[in-house]
Amino acid sequence: MTPRRPFSAHVVAALLVLALPLAAGCGAGKNNETEQERATPYSANADVHDIAVRAVRLVTSDSAAAQGYLVAVLVNNGSAPDTLANATVTGGTIQPAGAASSDLTVQPSSSVLFGDPDLGDTGPALAISGLNQPLQLGTTMHVTLVFSTSGTAALDVPVLSSSEVGTTSTAQPVLTTGSYPSPSGTTEP
């Protein structure tokens, strides 16, 4: 067996020069894979006493009716009804649109969806107006929701486009027959 010769200093230095970019390339610096991830969340959530505020987003609007809509789901986990008494957004106002005052009340063990009429939602909506500047995609805005019984929920809500939220206006209903489908005559998927 012949003894191994140790690497010369030049070989070690050359190996280090080649290995350093590979070791440092795992997400370090700008223009890496994680740098392109969203800085804002897709939705905001909060809990205030018995009310769970879920999937809150500000959606930009092209219509003349509003500058945008506050899209949210309110879930009442309590044993008594609670009402959304007020909603505000920094620099603007939020008003119920297409909603009766009863639509602002969340019954016990129930939920209320505030949607976007521009996306085909037909229930109650919360229209945003009075902003000095248009809603800026990719940013967040401070929203405060005040409930009659539960208190106040303060959230930083992401601003999204309608394409980021999705639409229900073109969804086709699923037709059910009340029975299981018949087996396929082919063996291929």
C-alpha positions in Angstrom: 0.0 0.0 0.0 1.4 3.4 -1.0 1.0 6.4 1.3 -1.3 9.1 0.1 0.1 12.5 -0.7 -1.6 15.4 1.0 -3.3 18.0 -1.2 -1.2 20.9 -2.0 -2.4 24.4 -0.8 -3.2 25.3 -4.4 -5.5 22.4 -4.9 -7.3 23.1 -1.6 -7.7 26.8 -2.5 -9.1 25.9 -6.0 -11.6 23.5 -4.4 -12.8 26.2 -2.0 -13.2 28.7 -4.8 -15.4 26.3 -6.7 -17.4 25.2 -3.7 -18.2 28.6 -2.2 -20.7 29.7 -4.8 -22.5 26.4 -4.5 -22.8 26.7 -0.8 -23.8 30.3 -0.8 -26.3 29.9 -3.6 -29.0 28.2 -1.5 -31.2 31.3 -1.2 -28.7 33.9 -0.4 -29.0 37.4 -1.9 -31.4 38.8 -4.4 -33.0 37.0 -7.4 -33.3 33.7 -5.6 -36.3 31.5 -5.7 -37.7 32.6 -2.3 -37.2 36.3 -3.2 -40.1 36.0 -5.6 -42.6 34.7 -2.9 -45.5 36.9 -1.8 -44.7 39.5 0.8 -48.4 39.9 1.6 -50.8 37.1 2.8 -53.6 36.0 0.6 -56.1 36.8 3.4 -56.2 38.2 7.0 -57.9 36.5 9.9 -58.8 37.6 13.4 -60.8 36.4 16.4 -62.8 38.8 18.6 -64.6 37.1 21.5 -67.2 34.7 19.8 -66.7 36.1 16.2 -64.1 34.5 13.9 -63.2 36.9 11.1 -61.8 34.8 8.2 -60.5 35.2 4.6 -60.5 39.0 4.7 -59.3 40.7 1.5 -59.7 44.0 -0.2 -60.5 43.5 -3.8 -60.0 46.2 -6.4 -63.0 47.2 -8.5 -63.4 48.6 -12.0 -67.0 49.6 -11.5 -68.2 53.1 -10.7 -70.1 51.8 -7.7 -67.1 51.4 -5.5 -63.3 51.6 -5.5 -63.2 48.1 -4.1 -64.9 45.6 -1.8 -64.0 44.1 1.6 -64.5 40.4 1.1 -64.8 38.5 4.4 -66.5 35.6 6.2 -67.8 36.2 9.7 -68.4 33.1 11.9 -70.4 33.3 15.1 -69.1 30.6 17.5 -71.2 32.0 20.4 -74.8 31.3 21.6 -76.2 34.8 20.8 -76.4 36.8 17.6 -73.9 39.6 17.0 -74.0 42.5 14.5 -71.3 44.2 12.4 -71.9 47.7 13.7 -69.1 49.5 11.8 -66.2 48.9 9.4 -63.5 51.3 8.5 -60.4 51.3 6.2 -57.5 53.8 6.5 -58.3 56.8 4.3 -61.7 55.7 3.1 -65.1 54.4 4.1 -66.8 51.1 4.1 -70.6 50.9 3.6 -73.0 48.0 3.2 -74.0 47.5 -0.4 -77.0 45.4 -1.5 -77.5 44.5 2.2 -80.3 44.9 4.6 -79.5 45.7 8.2 -80.4 42.1 9.1 -77.6 40.9 6.7 -75.1 42.4 9.1 -76.2 40.1 11.9 -74.4 36.8 12.4 -76.7 34.3 14.1 -75.2 31.8 16.6 -73.4 28.8 15.0 -73.7 30.5 11.6 -71.7 32.5 9.2 -72.1 35.5 6.8 -70.2 36.0 3.6 -69.5 39.5 2.4 -68.6 39.0 -1.3 -67.8 41.1 -4.3 -70.7 41.9 -6.7 -68.2 42.4 -9.5 -67.3 38.7 -9.2 -71.0 37.6 -9.4 -71.6 37.3 -5.6 -75.3 38.0 -4.9 -75.3 38.4 -1.1 -74.3 41.3 1.1 -71.3 43.3 0.2 -69.1 45.9 1.9 -68.2 48.7 -0.6 -65.1 50.8 -0.2 -65.1 54.4 -1.3 -63.6 57.8 -0.5 -60.0 56.8 -0.9 -57.7 59.5 -2.1 -55.7 57.0 -4.3 -56.8 53.7 -5.9 -56.1 50.5 -4.0 -52.6 49.4 -4.7 -52.2 45.7 -5.5 -49.7 43.8 -3.3 -50.0 46.2 -0.4 -52.0 45.9 2.9 -54.4 48.4 4.4 -55.6 48.7 8.0 -59.2 47.6 8.4 -61.2 47.8 11.7 -64.4 45.8 12.2 -66.6 46.8 15.2 -69.2 44.3 16.5 -72.1 45.2 18.8 -71.3 42.6 21.4 -67.9 41.0 20.7 -65.8 44.2 20.3 -63.3 45.3 17.7 -61.1 43.4 15.3 -58.2 45.3 13.8 -56.5 43.7 10.7 -53.9 44.5 8.1 -55.7 43.3 5.0 -54.0 42.5 1.6 -55.2 44.2 -1.5 -55.8 41.8 -4.4 -57.2 41.9 -7.9 -60.4 40.1 -8.8 -58.3 37.5 -10.7 -56.4 36.7 -7.5 -59.6 36.2 -5.6 -61.4 34.2 -8.3 -64.9 34.3 -9.6 -68.1 32.4 -9.2 -70.0 34.0 -12.1 -69.0 31.4 -14.6 -69.1 28.4 -12.4 -71.4 25.7 -13.7 -73.6 23.7 -11.3 -72.8 20.1 -10.7 -75.6 18.0 -12.0 -76.4 15.0 -9.8 -78.4 12.0 -10.8 -78.9 10.5 -7.3 -77.0 7.4 -8.3 -73.4 6.2 -8.8 -71.9 6.7 -12.2 -71.8 3.6 -14.4 -68.5 1.9 -14.9 -66.4 2.8 -17.9 -66.2 0.4 -20.8 -62.5 0.9 -21.2 -59.6 -0.2 -19.0 -57.5 2.9 -19.7 -57.9 5.9 -17.4 
